[in-house]
Amino acid sequence: MKRIEAVYEKLKELGGEKGVSAIEIADALNLDRANVSKDLNRLCDEGKVVKGKGKPVLFTLAKTNKKEETILDRLSASNESLHSAIKQAKAAVLYPPKGLHMLILGETGVGKSMFAGIIHKYAIEMKKTEENSPFITFNCADYSNNPQLLLSQLFGSKKGAYTGADADKPGLIEKANGGILFLDEVHRLPPEGQEMFFTFMDRGTFRRLGETESERNASVLIVSATTENPDSTLLKTFTRRIPMVIRIPSLSERSLEERFNLISQFFREETSRLGRQIRVSVNSMRAFLSYHCESNVGQLKTDIQLVCAKAYADFLSQDKEEIEISSLELPQYIKQGLYKEIEHRQLWNKLIGINKRYCIFDETKETMLYDEEENNENIYEMIDLRVHELRSKGISSEKLEKEMERDISDYFKSYLHSVNRRIDISSIENFIDPEIIGVVEEIIRFSEESLGRQLSERVYYGMAVHIANSIERIRKNKKIVNPQLKWIRTQYSREFNTALHCLKIIDRTLDVSMPIDEAGFLAMFLAYDERDIEDQKKDINVIVIAHGAATATSMVDAANRLLGVKYAVGINAPLEEKPEQVISRVREYLRQAKVNSDILFLVDMGSLTTFGREVEEEFGVKTRSLPLVSTLHVIEATRKATMGYTLDEVYKDTFNVFSLMQNEIIDEESEEDIQKLAVVTVCTTGEGSAVAIKNMLFKQLKFDSKILEILPLNLVGKESIYSRLKNIEKEYNVISIVSSFRLDSKIPQFSLEDVLKNKAAEAMQNLIDVESTYIKMGDTLKSMLSAIDGKEALKDIKRFIKNIETDLDIKMDTNILIGVTFHIGCMLDRVKAGGKLIEEFDEKDKFIAENKNMYKVVKAAAQFLNKKYDITIPEDEICYIMSFFDHKKHV
């Protein structure tokens, strides 16, 4: 019997209503308590065991007779304001023998029809109606001007009952027999119709229009809806027959969380329709959360559909790689939601997060994904990656220890230094378990008493996030290893002893067994909090200088308030003031503020950009200056500076601020959108060494600098090398890497030794030549093709190939890419000109049958070519294209 099975059986034996602790089971089985606790937590995850909330933590067997969740239960979970309506609906459906008739009240667009449809599904789930029972919808307003026709629609008519009734006709009541008839806008039902309905509701009998003798029977649950006051628009004799009146709240009465759930649901529905992911910018989500939606849920859904339709049109017409929705593309009345009152921002942060850029909706996932700005706060992942990289280089254990000592030290310096500016400490409970927060508070109190000093808020936040990560790691059976435990133990003995007691607090309160290695990490939080004042001097200063009485301070105030910081500084330059006077005042500010770290000057006119050089000489600090400043520039610069980015990184990202706004500003003069090539040089000893390698490659290689760049990359820093490479690949096609150690990447790599000995130049030059040829193929195709534009076709073909590579998760060799590009270009030209197939594909049907997935992918990718060039690519040509990719998979 496995240990976990023995633990479960012993819990069955010892357990009762009160429960059993991990220690009791461990003693009974003579097992280690930590292992028993781990097994019990795993059983909790599997739903077999329930963990109590008190102290000590007690475990009980999960009840197995839990009822299956219904559609109304799921609706209730995400719509708190509908709890009352849902309870009423459940009671009405389940009421013996056949349920109670219902009247749904609510403004236009609140979702009355949708709610009626859910009631029908619930009735089927609860087996109150058959699986295929009818759900008939009728809008009384459609025939309100012709009462006779309206009644014949509902009750049916006898031949000759009225002019035009040339045959017996059944009504909707007969069609709804055994199910539900939903009457929307029931207040439009004429009085005689209401009388006929209350007779039917009383006795279950009715007559078709024109019948006088025979009565008909039907078992129908009537669900009606109105936007009007029923007391003034419906007969009392009618409303008395409807015992269950359900009110649906308007969108303005619902919480922001509910609205968020609705928005997410509607976006998922659109992904299902389009069959593709939809990336929605966070600002777009915030706008949808807060704009004035006059026509309720119905308008919200329609607005989302319209925005998705526009994004899809852009995706097709502008050759975009993904369907993206930006706040800049929203209608003005929706965009107004971004300017709503400031108190919404705390709720926004809770629902969406702070460091997110996109919400990614996928039809296959219930929850959304996020594309984040930064997510490198996990020390464990940093250590795993770093140790792997260093060991792959074959360095000695002694050198590895020294490298890790520096890396761990740098991690805590940078992490503690910037953590309290990245997020509002008060919102920590939005994403950290309250139980963990309680433990951290106890740890902080004990540590302050033990060390005799007050700890900063950043330690509180840092420990909370760190302990949450460590507990998650333990529960996933991942090891916690601190390669610098011995060094920390001796270097910070006082903090380490305090941290050991903190482990006992965690162990006792959260019922997990923390390894001693964890004490080393906690000790670093305590030790580096004291050093933080010294570290703060390394901040990047953001100083805005702009002409006008309050231009600079206004932009700075807006940026600081939006980001929740007091960071950027504004210096106004009145128009009557001479530049020398402005510069003098800036110098005075720098002296009084004792600025001794890097400065980014954001200025509105070019005349001020040269001032940075004077500051460098006088104050001994590095500066960069950016002209034509806007509020967006100030926000981006401040945001990146508070995250701990270097001056050059902040300058570059701020300079590119408009290009980050989802391609809103397009360079009309560029002939074609070319993704530049890049060779990345990686060095562990600092950016200077990487730059030296870059200069060496400049001498060894021949290339067009408009097409290729050599990018030096410094490994030192909190951000992983793989994350930084991924960011580079968003802007460049990385064709090779030069590194002193092997990276886990499909990109061709060359060792530093080969570059130094000039052994890599020939192979790298070949890569550059091939890739450059591929980029410049437009001119070649232009001269070859006659029915279509060669340069335009090249962009379409590249997009076509990239879509296939993405869907098949492969990367084509560039030599093969050149071949397939020429083939597709000539094929498009031939088909457009009406030419015949050169040669049929041998055993076409068999080839398709053996490569069904590839056929589906290539066929789907070809649709936009068919549409753009108004052609139909033959099946044989699809197979020829497939053969290129099939060859790639087997090389």
SVG drawing of the C-alpha trace seen along z (x, -y; Angstrom):
<svg xmlns="http://www.w3.org/2000/svg" viewBox="-70 -88 112 90">
<polyline fill="none" stroke="black" stroke-width="0.4" points="0.0,0.0 1.3,-3.4 2.0,-5.9 -0.8,-8.3 -3.3,-5.4 -2.2,-4.4 -2.7,-8.0 -6.2,-8.1 -7.2,-4.8 -5.9,-5.9 -7.9,-9.2 -11.0,-7.0 -10.2,-5.0 -9.4,-7.9 -11.6,-10.6 -14.9,-11.8 -16.9,-15.0 -14.2,-17.0 -11.3,-15.7 -7.7,-14.5 -4.4,-16.4 -1.4,-15.5 0.6,-14.8 -2.0,-12.2 -1.9,-10.3 1.9,-10.5 2.2,-9.1 -0.3,-6.3 1.6,-5.3 5.1,-6.0 5.7,-8.3 7.4,-11.8 4.8,-14.5 5.9,-16.6 5.3,-13.7 1.9,-13.0 1.0,-16.7 2.1,-16.7 -0.1,-13.6 -3.1,-15.2 -2.8,-18.4 -2.6,-16.4 -5.8,-14.5 -7.4,-17.9 -6.4,-18.9 -8.1,-15.7 -11.3,-16.5 -11.1,-13.5 -10.2,-15.3 -11.3,-18.7 -8.9,-20.9 -10.2,-22.8 -9.5,-26.5 -8.8,-26.5 -5.6,-25.8 -4.4,-23.1 -5.4,-22.2 -7.8,-19.3 -8.6,-17.1 -11.9,-15.4 -13.2,-13.1 -15.0,-15.0 -18.6,-14.3 -19.3,-12.3 -22.9,-13.2 -22.2,-16.7 -24.8,-17.7 -23.7,-18.5 -23.5,-22.2 -26.4,-23.4 -26.5,-26.1 -28.2,-28.4 -25.5,-27.7 -22.8,-28.7 -24.7,-31.9 -25.1,-32.7 -21.4,-32.2 -20.4,-35.1 -23.5,-37.3 -24.1,-38.2 -26.9,-40.6 -28.9,-37.7 -28.9,-35.5 -32.5,-36.4 -33.8,-36.0 -32.0,-32.6 -33.5,-31.4 -37.0,-32.4 -36.4,-30.7 -35.3,-27.5 -38.3,-27.5 -40.7,-28.1 -39.3,-25.3 -39.2,-22.8 -42.6,-23.6 -44.9,-20.5 -46.4,-19.2 -45.4,-21.1 -43.9,-24.4 -45.1,-28.0 -45.7,-30.5 -43.3,-33.4 -43.2,-37.1 -39.7,-38.6 -39.4,-42.4 -36.5,-44.5 -35.3,-47.4 -34.7,-46.9 -31.5,-44.9 -30.9,-43.5 -31.0,-39.9 -34.6,-38.8 -34.7,-36.6 -31.3,-35.0 -32.5,-34.3 -35.7,-32.6 -33.5,-30.4 -31.4,-29.5 -34.5,-28.6 -35.5,-26.2 -32.0,-24.5 -32.3,-24.3 -35.7,-22.6 -34.1,-19.9 -31.1,-19.5 -33.5,-18.9 -35.6,-16.5 -38.7,-18.6 -39.0,-18.5 -37.7,-16.1 -34.2,-16.6 -35.8,-17.7 -38.6,-19.7 -39.5,-22.8 -38.6,-26.4 -40.8,-28.7 -40.1,-32.5 -42.8,-35.0 -42.5,-38.8 -46.0,-40.2 -44.8,-43.5 -44.4,-42.0 -48.2,-41.7 -49.4,-44.4 -51.1,-46.3 -53.1,-43.3 -54.6,-41.7 -56.5,-39.0 -53.3,-37.8 -51.4,-37.9 -54.0,-35.6 -54.0,-33.2 -50.2,-33.0 -50.5,-32.1 -53.6,-29.9 -53.9,-28.8 -56.9,-29.3 -59.7,-27.4 -60.2,-27.6 -62.4,-30.6 -61.9,-32.2 -60.8,-35.4 -60.1,-36.7 -57.1,-34.8 -57.4,-31.8 -57.7,-29.2 -56.6,-26.2 -56.5,-25.0 -53.4,-26.2 -51.8,-25.1 -50.6,-27.9 -47.5,-28.3 -49.1,-26.9 -49.5,-23.6 -46.0,-23.7 -44.7,-24.4 -46.6,-21.5 -44.3,-19.8 -41.9,-22.8 -41.8,-26.5 -43.5,-29.4 -41.6,-32.7 -43.8,-35.7 -41.6,-38.8 -43.1,-42.3 -46.2,-40.7 -47.7,-44.1 -48.5,-44.3 -50.9,-41.4 -54.5,-42.7 -57.0,-42.3 -58.9,-39.5 -55.6,-37.6 -54.7,-38.0 -58.2,-36.6 -57.6,-33.6 -54.2,-33.1 -55.5,-33.2 -58.1,-30.6 -55.4,-28.4 -53.2,-28.9 -56.1,-28.0 -57.4,-24.9 -54.7,-23.9 -57.3,-24.1 -57.7,-26.5 -59.5,-26.8 -58.1,-27.9 -59.5,-31.1 -62.8,-30.3 -63.5,-27.1 -66.6,-27.1 -67.1,-23.5 -64.1,-21.4 -61.4,-22.3 -57.7,-21.4 -55.2,-20.5 -51.5,-21.4 -48.9,-21.3 -46.9,-24.5 -45.0,-26.6 -45.5,-30.3 -42.6,-32.6 -43.4,-36.2 -41.4,-39.4 -42.1,-43.1 -40.2,-46.4 -43.4,-48.1 -45.1,-48.3 -47.3,-45.2 -49.8,-46.9 -50.6,-49.6 -50.3,-47.5 -51.6,-44.0 -55.0,-42.9 -55.1,-42.0 -56.9,-38.7 -53.8,-37.9 -51.1,-38.8 -52.9,-37.0 -52.3,-33.8 -48.5,-34.4 -47.3,-33.8 -43.6,-34.2 -42.5,-37.7 -38.7,-37.9 -36.8,-41.2 -33.6,-41.4 -31.3,-44.3 -30.0,-46.8 -26.3,-46.8 -25.8,-50.0 -27.1,-48.1 -24.6,-45.3 -21.1,-45.3 -18.0,-45.9 -17.0,-42.2 -20.2,-41.1 -19.7,-43.4 -16.2,-42.1 -17.6,-38.5 -20.1,-39.5 -17.4,-41.2 -15.2,-38.2 -18.1,-35.9 -18.9,-38.0 -15.3,-38.1 -15.1,-34.3 -18.2,-33.9 -16.6,-36.0 -13.4,-33.9 -15.6,-30.9 -17.2,-32.5 -14.0,-33.7 -12.0,-30.5 -9.1,-32.7 -7.6,-34.2 -8.5,-37.8 -6.0,-40.1 -7.8,-42.9 -5.6,-45.7 -6.1,-46.4 -7.2,-49.9 -9.9,-48.6 -11.1,-46.3 -11.2,-49.2 -13.2,-51.3 -15.8,-48.5 -15.9,-48.2 -16.8,-51.9 -18.4,-53.5 -22.1,-54.5 -23.9,-51.6 -27.4,-53.1 -29.1,-49.9 -27.8,-47.5 -26.3,-44.1 -27.7,-43.9 -25.8,-47.0 -22.7,-45.8 -22.8,-42.6 -23.5,-44.4 -20.7,-46.9 -18.2,-44.1 -19.4,-42.3 -18.9,-45.5 -15.4,-46.1 -14.4,-42.5 -15.8,-42.8 -13.7,-45.9 -10.6,-44.2 -11.2,-41.1 -11.5,-43.3 -8.2,-45.0 -6.6,-41.6 -7.6,-40.5 -7.0,-43.8 -3.8,-44.9 -2.1,-41.5 -1.9,-41.5 -0.7,-38.4 -3.3,-38.5 -6.7,-40.0 -6.0,-42.9 -8.3,-45.5 -6.7,-48.7 -8.4,-51.5 -7.4,-53.8 -9.7,-52.0 -12.8,-52.1 -15.7,-54.4 -15.4,-57.6 -18.4,-56.9 -16.8,-53.7 -13.4,-55.3 -15.0,-57.8 -15.0,-54.9 -11.2,-55.5 -11.9,-58.9 -14.3,-57.8 -13.8,-58.7 -10.5,-57.8 -12.0,-55.3 -12.6,-52.8 -8.9,-52.2 -8.6,-50.1 -11.3,-47.8 -9.6,-47.7 -6.4,-46.6 -8.2,-43.9 -9.9,-42.5 -7.2,-42.9 -4.0,-43.5 -1.4,-46.3 1.4,-45.0 -0.8,-43.5 -0.9,-44.7 -3.4,-42.4 -6.2,-40.1 -6.1,-37.1 -9.4,-35.3 -9.3,-31.8 -12.4,-29.7 -10.8,-26.6 -10.2,-28.2 -12.7,-29.2 -10.3,-31.7 -8.3,-34.3 -4.6,-34.5 -2.5,-37.6 0.4,-39.2 2.4,-40.9 4.9,-43.7 7.0,-42.1 6.9,-38.7 10.4,-38.0 9.9,-38.1 10.6,-34.4 14.0,-33.8 13.7,-30.0 13.3,-30.2 16.2,-32.6 18.4,-30.2 17.4,-27.1 18.2,-28.9 21.4,-30.4 22.8,-27.2 21.9,-25.3 23.7,-28.0 26.8,-28.0 27.1,-24.2 26.7,-23.9 29.8,-26.1 31.7,-23.5 32.9,-26.0 34.3,-24.9 32.1,-24.6 34.1,-27.4 33.5,-29.8 29.8,-28.8 29.4,-29.7 30.9,-33.2 28.7,-33.8 25.6,-32.7 26.6,-34.9 26.7,-37.9 23.5,-37.0 21.5,-36.4 22.8,-39.6 21.9,-41.6 18.4,-40.0 17.5,-41.1 19.0,-44.6 17.0,-45.2 13.9,-43.5 13.6,-45.2 14.6,-48.5 11.9,-48.7 9.1,-46.5 7.1,-49.1 6.9,-51.3 5.6,-48.5 2.4,-47.9 0.2,-49.4 1.0,-47.7 -2.6,-48.1 -3.9,-46.0 -1.8,-42.9 -4.9,-41.0 -6.2,-41.0 -3.7,-38.3 -2.2,-36.8 -4.0,-34.3 -5.3,-36.0 -3.8,-33.1 -0.3,-33.9 -0.8,-37.6 -1.6,-36.8 1.6,-34.7 3.7,-37.5 2.3,-40.0 3.3,-37.7 6.8,-37.2 7.3,-40.9 6.2,-41.5 8.6,-38.8 11.5,-40.0 11.2,-43.6 11.3,-42.6 14.2,-40.2 16.3,-42.6 15.3,-45.7 14.4,-47.8 11.4,-48.6 11.1,-46.8 9.8,-48.7 6.6,-48.0 8.7,-46.6 9.8,-43.7 6.2,-43.0 5.2,-42.8 8.4,-41.0 8.0,-38.3 4.3,-37.8 5.0,-37.2 8.0,-35.1 6.3,-32.9 3.3,-32.4 5.8,-31.2 7.7,-28.9 4.5,-27.2 3.3,-26.8 6.6,-25.2 6.5,-22.8 3.0,-21.7 4.1,-21.0 6.9,-18.8 9.7,-21.1 12.8,-21.4 13.9,-24.6 17.7,-24.9 19.7,-27.9 23.2,-27.5 24.5,-30.3 23.1,-29.0 26.5,-28.6 27.6,-32.1 24.3,-33.7 24.5,-31.8 27.9,-33.3 27.5,-36.7 24.1,-37.5 24.1,-35.3 21.6,-37.5 19.1,-37.7 19.5,-34.0 18.7,-33.0 15.6,-35.2 14.6,-33.6 14.9,-30.1 12.2,-31.1 10.1,-32.5 10.2,-29.0 8.6,-27.6 5.8,-30.2 5.1,-29.2 5.3,-25.5 2.9,-25.9 0.4,-28.2 0.2,-26.9 1.0,-23.3 3.8,-23.0 7.3,-21.8 9.8,-24.4 13.4,-23.4 16.3,-25.2 17.3,-26.6 14.3,-28.8 15.7,-30.5 18.5,-31.8 16.1,-33.6 14.1,-35.1 17.3,-36.3 18.2,-38.2 14.9,-40.1 15.8,-41.1 19.4,-42.0 18.9,-44.0 16.1,-46.1 18.8,-48.1 20.9,-48.7 17.9,-50.0 18.6,-53.7 22.0,-53.4 20.6,-51.6 18.0,-54.2 20.7,-56.5 20.9,-54.4 17.5,-55.5 17.0,-57.0 15.8,-60.5 13.0,-61.6 13.0,-65.4 10.6,-67.2 11.4,-70.7 8.8,-72.4 8.0,-75.9 4.9,-77.4 3.7,-78.5 2.6,-75.0 3.2,-72.7 5.9,-70.5 4.3,-70.3 0.9,-69.4 2.3,-66.5 4.3,-65.3 1.3,-65.6 -0.8,-63.5 1.8,-60.8 2.6,-60.5 -1.1,-60.4 -1.9,-57.8 0.9,-55.6 0.3,-56.2 3.9,-57.5 5.7,-60.8 8.6,-60.2 9.0,-62.4 9.9,-66.1 8.6,-69.0 10.4,-72.3 8.4,-74.9 10.1,-77.3 8.0,-80.5 8.1,-81.8 9.7,-85.1 12.5,-83.3 15.8,-82.9 17.2,-79.4 20.2,-80.3 17.9,-81.1 16.0,-77.8 19.3,-75.9 20.4,-77.8 17.3,-76.8 17.7,-73.1 21.3,-73.2 20.0,-74.7 17.4,-71.9 20.0,-69.2 22.3,-70.7 19.5,-71.1 18.1,-67.6 21.6,-66.2 21.0,-64.2 24.0,-61.9 22.5,-59.2 21.5,-58.9 19.0,-61.5 16.6,-61.3 15.7,-64.8 12.3,-65.1 12.2,-68.4 9.8,-70.1 12.3,-71.9 15.6,-70.8 17.5,-73.7 17.4,-72.1 18.8,-68.7 22.4,-69.8 22.1,-70.8 22.6,-67.1 26.3,-67.2 26.9,-70.1 25.2,-68.3 27.4,-65.2 30.5,-67.2 29.4,-69.3 27.7,-66.6 29.5,-63.5 26.3,-61.6 25.1,-60.0 22.3,-61.7 20.0,-61.2 17.7,-63.8 14.5,-63.3 12.9,-66.2 9.2,-66.7 7.9,-65.4 4.2,-64.5 2.3,-63.1 2.6,-59.6 6.4,-59.9 6.4,-61.0 4.2,-58.1 6.3,-55.6 9.6,-57.0 8.3,-57.2 6.9,-53.7 10.1,-52.1 12.3,-54.1 10.3,-53.0 10.7,-49.4 14.5,-49.6 15.4,-49.8 18.7,-51.2 18.9,-54.7 19.5,-53.4 16.5,-51.1 14.3,-53.8 15.4,-56.1 14.9,-53.6 11.4,-52.5 10.3,-56.1 11.6,-57.0 9.6,-54.2 6.4,-55.0 4.3,-55.6 5.3,-52.4 4.2,-50.6 0.6,-51.8 -0.4,-48.9 0.8,-50.3 -1.6,-53.2 0.9,-55.5 2.0,-53.9 4.9,-55.2 3.2,-55.9 6.5,-56.4 8.0,-53.0 7.8,-50.8 7.4,-47.6 7.3,-46.3 10.7,-44.6 11.6,-42.8 15.3,-43.5 17.7,-40.7 19.8,-40.5 22.9,-38.7 22.8,-38.6 26.0,-38.6 25.7,-37.3 28.3,-37.9 28.2,-37.1 30.9,-39.7 29.0,-42.8 27.7,-44.8 31.2,-46.1 32.4,-42.6 29.3,-42.0 30.0,-45.3 33.6,-44.2 32.3,-41.0 29.9,-43.1 32.8,-45.3 34.8,-42.2 31.9,-40.8 31.6,-44.2 35.2,-43.6 34.6,-39.9 31.2,-40.2 29.8,-42.0 26.2,-43.1 23.8,-46.0 23.2,-47.8 19.7,-48.7 18.8,-45.0 20.9,-43.6 21.9,-44.7 24.4,-43.2 22.8,-43.4 25.0,-43.1 23.2,-41.4 24.4,-41.5 23.4,-38.4 23.8,-40.2 20.4,-41.3 17.1,-40.1 15.5,-39.4 16.2,-35.9 18.2,-35.6 15.3,-33.7 12.8,-36.4 15.1,-39.1 15.7,-37.0 11.9,-36.6 11.5,-40.4 14.2,-40.9 12.5,-38.4 9.3,-40.5 11.2,-43.2 13.9,-41.2 14.5,-38.0 17.4,-36.6 19.5,-34.6 22.3,-33.6 23.6,-33.9 27.2,-34.3 27.6,-33.1 30.2,-31.7 27.8,-29.0 25.1,-27.0 21.5,-28.3 18.4,-26.1 17.3,-27.6 16.6,-26.6 18.5,-29.7 22.0,-28.8 24.7,-29.4 28.4,-30.1 30.9,-30.0 32.9,-33.0 36.0,-31.0 35.1,-30.4 34.5,-34.1 37.8,-35.1 39.6,-32.6 37.7,-33.7 36.2,-30.2 32.6,-31.3 32.7,-34.1 32.1,-31.9 29.1,-30.1 27.6,-33.4 28.2,-35.1 26.3,-32.4 23.4,-32.8 23.4,-36.6 23.6,-36.2 20.7,-33.7 18.5,-35.8 19.3,-39.0 18.4,-37.3 15.0,-36.3 14.3,-39.9 15.2,-41.3 13.3,-38.8 10.6,-41.4 12.6,-43.0 13.3,-39.5 9.6,-38.6 8.6,-41.9 10.7,-41.2 9.4,-37.6 5.7,-38.0 3.3,-39.7 -0.3,-39.1 0.4,-40.3 2.7,-42.8 5.8,-40.9 6.7,-43.1 3.1,-43.1 2.9,-39.3 6.1,-38.8 4.5,-40.3 1.4,-38.1 3.5,-35.0 5.6,-35.7 2.4,-36.1 1.0,-32.9 4.2,-30.9 4.4,-32.4 0.8,-31.4 1.6,-27.8 4.8,-27.8 2.9,-29.0 0.1,-26.5 2.4,-23.6 4.9,-24.8 7.9,-24.6 10.6,-27.0 11.5,-26.6 15.1,-26.7 15.7,-29.9 17.0,-28.0 13.7,-26.1 11.9,-29.4 13.4,-30.9 12.3,-27.9 8.8,-27.8 8.4,-31.6 9.4,-31.5 7.1,-28.5 4.1,-30.2 4.8,-33.5 4.9,-31.8 1.8,-29.7 -0.2,-32.8 0.8,-34.6 -0.1,-31.6 -3.5,-31.0 -4.4,-34.7 -3.6,-34.7 -5.9,-31.7 -3.0,-29.3 -3.4,-25.6 -1.8,-23.3 1.7,-22.3 1.5,-18.8 -0.9,-16.9 0.3,-15.9 1.0,-12.2 -1.3,-10.2 -2.9,-13.4 -5.8,-11.8 -3.4,-9.5 -1.0,-12.3 -3.9,-14.4 -5.2,-11.4 -1.7,-10.8 -1.2,-14.5 -4.7,-15.6 -3.6,-18.2 -1.1,-19.8 -3.7,-19.9 -6.2,-21.6 -3.6,-24.2 -2.3,-25.0 -5.8,-25.1 -7.0,-27.5 -3.9,-29.7 -4.5,-29.9 -8.0,-31.4 -6.8,-35.0 -4.7,-34.5 -7.8,-33.3 -9.7,-36.2 -7.1,-38.9 -6.2,-37.7 -9.8,-36.6 -8.6,-33.1 -9.0,-29.5 -5.8,-27.7 -6.2,-24.1 -5.9,-21.1 -2.8,-19.8 -1.1,-23.2 -2.0,-22.9 -0.3,-19.5 2.8,-20.8 3.0,-23.5 2.5,-20.9 5.4,-18.9 7.8,-21.8 6.7,-21.7 6.6,-17.9 10.2,-18.0 11.1,-20.4 9.6,-18.1 11.9,-15.2 15.2,-17.0"/>
</svg>
